[in-house]
């Protein structure tokens, strides 16, 4: 994971430099997201699940994800109240702290990090925990605390349906069907293109991160961002370990839950929070700082759990 994290950081900085030089533009970012979401990520998810040794403890992984989210929400709310944050600032702090980027960052990073982790567990964590949390809890917090929200939590059911019906979820279902029905090995003529697409997830996501990276506004929220970083990158790992052990998880499955808990702030928290009037500058700063620093902290977390 040390080499993978260093490569991820290098790609972020190189693509940021290319944007600064005019070789790439911020407008290109959406194209990278589209390719990852509709081609590369589904290929990676299908291969992982279709090849997996599906064990019963995988069913506990989404439970762990939801429990970790609720614990982090409680901790974040306590910190926000202690610091007397206003409502838009509180909402931004909560979503920055309690929701990690387990899909675009966590899944490809674990896939590229070698032994010691469970790729099926990573898929289950992202698809059945983080993905649903994004379209339920994140929107509920944003509508409750945002300046253009309703002042009370609300779930956008249309957005939820759209979110869970994106191609990675279809790939998860297809992979499960292939595996459970015992169809056999994936034909090479199909498998090799999927492998090439799946391998593109991590570099494309890191290039995307470099394109949208901006250091502006970080110093204005240094105190809040320091707390978000500690809670997200360190506190999330500790909570993941405690919850995982409480559920009886062990080995590669437990290691995966812990590392997924230490992922940076989810980019969708910025998108949805901005839509409903949370503090955009705080959310953007959290995404930037935690994404950069996690390339340094994740190897430490890996060393501690393995």
ZAMARGU-4260 file (C-alpha; in steps of 0.2 Angstrom, whole numbers, plus 5000, padded with zeros to 4 digits):
<rodrens>
0) 5000/5000/5000 | 5015/5012/5003 | 5019/5011/4984 | 5001/5012/4979 | 4998/5027/4990
5) 5014/5036/4984 | 5008/5033/4966 | 4991/5040/4970 | 4999/5056/4978 | 5010/5058/4963
10) 4996/5057/4951 | 4986/5070/4960 | 5000/5082/4960 | 5005/5079/4942 | 4988/5081/4936
15) 4986/5097/4946 | 5002/5103/4939 | 4996/5099/4921 | 4980/5109/4925 | 4990/5124/4931
20) 5001/5123/4915 | 4985/5123/4904 | 4988/5105/4898 | 4972/5099/4906 | 4957/5109/4912
25) 4944/5108/4926 | 4931/5105/4913 | 4939/5088/4909 | 4935/5082/4926 | 4917/5076/4922
30) 4923/5065/4908 | 4935/5056/4920 | 4920/5053/4932 | 4909/5047/4918 | 4922/5034/4911
35) 4925/5028/4929 | 4907/5027/4934 | 4900/5019/4918 | 4915/5008/4912 | 4930/5006/4923
40) 4922/5004/4940 | 4908/4992/4935 | 4922/4981/4927 | 4932/4981/4943 | 4917/4977/4954
45) 4911/4963/4942 | 4928/4954/4942 | 4930/4955/4961 | 4913/4948/4965 | 4913/4935/4951
50) 4930/4928/4956 | 4927/4930/4975 | 4926/4916/4988 | 4909/4922/4996 | 4908/4919/5014
55) 4895/4922/5027 | 4905/4936/5036 | 4903/4947/5021 | 4885/4950/5026 | 4891/4959/5042
60) 4902/4971/5032 | 4888/4983/5027 | 4881/4982/5045 | 4899/4987/5051 | 4898/5002/5038
65) 4882/5008/5045 | 4887/5006/5063 | 4903/5016/5060 | 4894/5030/5051 | 4882/5032/5066
70) 4896/5032/5078 | 4906/5045/5068 | 4890/5056/5067 | 4888/5056/5086 | 4906/5060/5088
75) 4905/5074/5075 | 4889/5081/5082 | 4897/5082/5100 | 4913/5091/5093 | 4902/5103/5083
80) 4892/5108/5098 | 4907/5110/5109 | 4914/5122/5096 | 4897/5131/5094 | 4896/5129/5076
85) 4881/5137/5066 | 4870/5125/5057 | 4878/5126/5039 | 4895/5123/5047 | 4889/5109/5058
90) 4881/5100/5043 | 4897/5102/5033 | 4907/5096/5048 | 4896/5080/5050 | 4896/5075/5032
95) 4915/5078/5031 | 4918/5067/5046 | 4906/5053/5044 | 4906/5048/5026 | 4922/5042/5017
100) 4927/5040/4999 | 4926/5021/4999 | 4921/5019/4981 | 4931/5031/4970 | 4946/5030/4982
105) 4945/5015/4994 | 4940/5001/4982 | 4953/5004/4968 | 4967/5008/4982 | 4963/4991/4990
110) 4962/4982/4974 | 4980/4988/4970 | 4987/4985/4987 | 4990/4967/4987 | 4987/4954/5000
115) 4980/4956/5017 | 4963/4963/5012 | 4946/4957/5006 | 4941/4964/4989 | 4923/4957/4991
120) 4922/4965/5008 | 4927/4982/5000 | 4914/4980/4987 | 4900/4976/5000 | 4906/4990/5011
125) 4905/5003/4997 | 4889/4997/4988 | 4878/4992/5003 | 4884/5005/5016 | 4892/5020/5009
130) 4882/5021/4993 | 4866/5021/5002 | 4872/5032/5016 | 4876/5045/5003 | 4859/5046/4996
135) 4850/5045/5013 | 4860/5051/5028 | 4870/5064/5018 | 4855/5072/5010 | 4845/5071/5027
140) 4859/5080/5035 | 4861/5093/5021 | 4842/5097/5021 | 4842/5098/5040 | 4857/5110/5042
145) 4859/5118/5025 | 4854/5136/5022 | 4843/5131/5007 | 4836/5115/5015 | 4820/5113/5024
150) 4827/5114/5042 | 4822/5096/5045 | 4830/5080/5038 | 4823/5074/5022 | 4827/5059/5010
155) 4826/5062/4991 | 4819/5045/4986 | 4822/5049/4967 | 4840/5053/4970 | 4841/5037/4981
160) 4834/5026/4967 | 4846/5034/4954 | 4861/5032/4966 | 4858/5013/4969 | 4854/5009/4951
165) 4871/5016/4944 | 4881/5004/4934 | 4892/4998/4949 | 4877/4991/4958 | 4872/4982/4942
170) 4890/4975/4941 | 4888/4969/4959 | 4872/4960/4955 | 4879/4952/4939 | 4895/4947/4949
175) 4885/4939/4963 | 4874/4930/4950 | 4889/4923/4941 | 4897/4917/4957 | 4882/4910/4965
180) 4876/4901/4950 | 4893/4893/4948 | 4894/4897/4929 | 4913/4895/4930 | 4928/4904/4924
185) 4925/4920/4915 | 4930/4918/4896 | 4947/4926/4892 | 4939/4936/4878 | 4928/4944/4891
190) 4940/4944/4906 | 4955/4953/4898 | 4945/4969/4893 | 4937/4970/4910 | 4954/4968/4918
195) 4961/4983/4908 | 4946/4993/4912 | 4946/4989/4930 | 4965/4994/4931 | 4961/5011/4925
200) 4950/5016/4940 | 4964/5021/4952 | 4974/5032/4940 | 4958/5040/4932 | 4951/5045/4949
205) 4968/5052/4955 | 4969/5062/4939 | 4951/5068/4943 | 4956/5073/4960 | 4971/5083/4954
210) 4960/5092/4941 | 4948/5098/4955 | 4961/5101/4968 | 4962/5119/4975 | 4971/5125/4991
215) 4960/5141/4992 | 4951/5143/5009 | 4961/5130/5018 | 4969/5142/5030 | 4952/5150/5035
220) 4945/5134/5042 | 4962/5127/5049 | 4955/5122/5066 | 4939/5113/5059 | 4950/5105/5045
225) 4962/5098/5058 | 4948/5090/5068 | 4940/5083/5052 | 4957/5076/5046 | 4960/5068/5063
230) 4943/5061/5065 | 4941/5055/5047 | 4958/5047/5044 | 4963/5041/5062 | 4946/5041/5071
235) 4938/5031/5057 | 4951/5018/5058 | 4949/5016/5077 | 4930/5015/5076 | 4931/5002/5061
240) 4942/4991/5072 | 4931/4992/5087 | 4915/4989/5077 | 4923/4975/5067 | 4929/4966/5082
245) 4912/4968/5091 | 4904/4960/5076 | 4916/4946/5076 | 4925/4950/5060 | 4943/4945/5058
250) 4957/4943/5046 | 4957/4951/5029 | 4938/4956/5031 | 4942/4965/5047 | 4958/4974/5040
255) 4947/4980/5025 | 4934/4987/5036 | 4947/4996/5046 | 4955/5003/5031 | 4939/5008/5023
260) 4935/5018/5039 | 4951/5028/5036 | 4947/5034/5019 | 4946/5053/5015 | 4930/5063/5015
265) 4918/5058/5001 | 4917/5070/4986 | 4898/5068/4985 | 4897/5076/5002 | 4904/5092/4994
270) 4892/5090/4979 | 4876/5087/4989 | 4881/5099/5004 | 4884/5113/4991 | 4867/5110/4983
275) 4858/5112/5000 | 4868/5126/5007 | 4881/5119/5019 | 4898/5127/5020 | 4906/5124/5003
280) 4923/5131/5008 | 4924/5119/5023 | 4918/5104/5013 | 4930/5108/4999 | 4944/5110/5011
285) 4940/5093/5019 | 4940/5084/5003 | 4957/5091/4997 | 4966/5090/5014 | 4960/5072/5018
290) 4963/5066/5001 | 4981/5072/5000 | 4985/5067/5018 | 4977/5049/5017 | 4991/5044/5005
295) 5002/5046/5020 | 4991/5039/5034 | 4984/5024/5025 | 5001/5015/5024 | 5002/5018/5043
300) 4985/5011/5046 | 4989/4996/5035 | 5005/4993/5045 | 4995/4993/5061 | 4982/4981/5056
305) 4993/4968/5047
</rodrens>
